[in-house]
Amino acid sequence: MDYKDTNVTHCCGGAWHRWAYSPRVSLPQGVEELIQVALLCTQGSPSRQAEDVEVVKMLEGDGLAERWGQWQTAEFSSIA
């Protein structure tokens, strides 16, 4: 699959940026973390997507905050 030319990539990228830059609504406990994992798995560039082993660890509560923080740092520094 060519990730650069698909509507799926465009759709996921749009969802990613809306989630990352929009004010949050109150979500039930655990839902925000699931959304973060899902978004880390659907980044436009396959090299930036979370690997399977990492996803399992994040779902178990290990490393999500660090990975999400790294993404935010990289994204915000790229637009500054």
Buried (B, 14 or more C-beta within 10 A) or exposed (E): EEEEEEEEBEEBBEBBEEBBEEEEEEEEEEEBBEEBBBBBBBBBEEEEBBEEEBBEBBEEEEEBEEBBEEBEEEBEEEEE
